Amino acid sequence: MSRIWVKWKLRLGKYITVDEVVEKIDQVTADDLRNIINRLFGSGALSLTTLGPVKETVLPELKI
């Protein structure tokens, strides 16, 4: 774990607190994730497989 802190210090010039990391993670939106997915996998058709119950209200939010 200490290697990660050193890398952040070298890259950013300061140590990052856990609260700062959590704040950055909380700022990630569904659109951010969609953009990354499209960059990695293209905008072609994808399939989704789930195991166990899935709330029907969750699936429309994916819009991938």
C-alpha positions in Angstrom: 0.0 0.0 0.0 2.9 2.4 0.7 4.0 2.2 -2.9 0.7 3.6 -4.0 1.2 6.6 -1.7 4.7 7.2 -3.1 3.4 7.1 -6.7 0.8 9.7 -5.9 3.3 11.9 -4.2 5.7 11.6 -7.2 2.9 12.2 -9.8 0.9 14.9 -8.0 3.6 16.5 -5.8 1.6 15.8 -2.7 0.1 13.0 -0.6 -3.6 12.3 -1.2 -5.8 11.5 1.7 -8.4 8.7 1.7 -11.1 11.4 1.9 -9.8 13.0 -1.3 -9.8 9.6 -3.1 -13.4 8.9 -2.0 -14.4 12.4 -3.1 -13.0 11.8 -6.6 -14.7 8.4 -6.8 -18.0 10.0 -5.8 -17.7 12.5 -8.6 -17.7 9.7 -11.3 -21.0 9.8 -13.2 -22.7 7.2 -15.3 -21.8 9.2 -18.4 -18.1 9.0 -17.4 -18.4 5.2 -17.2 -20.2 5.1 -20.5 -17.5 7.1 -22.2 -14.8 4.9 -20.9 -16.6 1.8 -21.9 -17.1 3.1 -25.4 -13.5 4.0 -25.7 -12.4 0.6 -24.5 -14.9 -1.6 -26.3 -16.3 0.6 -29.1 -19.9 1.5 -29.5 -20.9 -1.8 -31.0 -23.5 -4.1 -29.5 -22.6 -5.6 -26.1 -24.2 -8.3 -24.0 -24.9 -8.3 -20.3 -25.0 -11.4 -18.2 -26.1 -11.3 -14.6 -26.2 -13.9 -11.8 -29.0 -13.6 -9.3 -31.9 -11.2 -9.1 -31.6 -7.8 -10.8 -33.9 -4.9 -10.2 -35.6 -4.0 -13.4 -35.2 -0.4 -12.6 -31.4 -0.7 -12.8 -31.2 -2.0 -16.3 -32.6 1.1 -18.2 -29.9 3.3 -16.5 -27.1 1.4 -18.2 -27.9 2.7 -21.7 -24.7 1.2 -23.1 
